[in-house]
Every structure is written in structure tokens, then in C-alpha cells.
Amino acid sequence: MNIVVLVKQVPDSGADRNLRSDDNTVDRGSANNVINEMDEYAIEEALRIKEAHGGEVTVLTMGPEKAAESIRKALSMGPDKAVHVLDDALHGSCAVATSKVLAAALGQLGADLVLCGAESTDGRVQVMPHMLAERLGIAALTGARKLTVDGDNLTVERQTEEGYEVVAAATPAVVSVWDTINEPRYPSFKGIMAAKKKPVQTLSLAELGIGADEVGLAGATSTVLAHSRRPERSGGERFTDDGSGGTRLVEFLATEKFV
């Protein structure tokens, strides 16, 4: 089975994250960038499928030159090769343009199964699997907590707030996963060294047949107009209990419409 895993490099969610002042896009230059957490679960699931059914696992990334760091980290987990869509014109691309670029790359790779995280920690829009499936004309099985492969047939337990739904489709398909699906492996020293020699193909927009005016800030369908930091939390209001503490507490809760 030809499996492609979408991997995105994002600013570390545990560190300070900022938007650029000039164009309101994510400031990736000053951030500690890592593999999007959910994508690590997608990588692990792809490797388990390969181990059980054979085939090849390719990592696909769209991003700046710095994203090569995350590509090598992903390859150290066990995938066979990677494709990096790299073009200066991509800066500021919205989800719609991103899906167009990734779909073009996937069209060249001929994947039987496309795996990705259910969301990215920087965008959190959860629309990419659906957009890719629509552009490619294939099924989308999203929010998987369990994936079963039986030949060309896929069955997914789709995680919901109430429990899960069982959905099925034939390959080719796009499957997005949550962090409940598995436990990603740690790269071994052998895997880290092997990753340095694994092939990484670079694709430009021209090679994908996409014009520069169709992506980036110029081709974006949505734009961040302004941004500001969340205000610091205040210390709250403190009451000294003089015997009427219970009454004042109820009055406060009623004022704030908690009761």
C-alpha cells in the first residue's frame, strides 16, 4: 500500500507564539518549531499499517526551508522518503490554497491512503482532510480513534463527544486521526542516522502546475486584519468574611449569572 502522511511544522504550543506585525501571519522565524503533535500519531499509524500489510510510507510537507528539520525528524521515526513543497510564494497561504497545493502533490504521488492529524495546533480549523478529499474525488474518514485495513477496504471508529461512529470506505481515501489512536514511537539512534540518508524530493509551484497568484497572501480567501494579545488575568475580587461571606458569595454568583 502506498501511504502518504501529511506533516506540518508548527510553533511549539508549549512556548510563546506570535504573529508577525507586517502581515499578521504566524511568526515561524522566532518560534521553536516542531512537528504538529497530531501528525506524529498519523506517522505511527502509517508505520503500523506498513508493518502489517507492506508497502511504502512517504512524508509530505508544505513549508519554508526550515520545515526540513521536521521532515528529518519524521523520517527518523521510520517512513521511507519525503516530499517537500517549497516555494517563497506559499507564504501566507490560506487553508483553501494549501489544500490546492497538497492535492496537486498527492496527485503526483498516487497515494492509496493519505493520513494526517485531525487538526494542527497553529490553525485548528480541522478542514484539510475534507478539502483534500473533495479536490481528489476520494472518501474522507475523519477523526479516527481506530483504523482497520482489510485489503482495499478501510473501517474507522470516528471519535465523537458521545462515543464513536463506525464508518467505512474503499481506498483511495483520506483518514485523519486523533491522539487516541495509538502511541507514537520514539526515534531510535539508528533511525536518526538512517533519516539523514533517506531521499527528500523538493517540488516547486511550477512543477505542480500552480501559479504564484493562486497561493500566498495574494491568493488567500481569508485574511487576518488585526491581532492583539489576550489580556493578563486579573487577581480577582477578594472578600473578607465578616460573617456575611455566604450571602456575598451567592450575590456574586447571581450577578455573574452562575446561579
Secondary structure, DSSP 4 states (H G I P E B T S, - for coil): -EEEEE--EEE-TTS---B-TTT--B--SSS-EEE-HHHHHHHHHHHHHHHHH--EEEEEEES-GGGHHHHHHHHHTS-SEEEEE--GGGTT--HHHHHHHHHHHHHHHT-SEEEEES--TTT----HHHHHHHHHT-EEEEEEEEEEEETTEEEEEEE-SSSEEEEEEESSEEEEE-TTS--PPPPPHHHHHHHTTS-EEEE-HHHHT--GGGSTTTT-S-------PPPPPP-------SS-HHHHHHHHHHHTT--
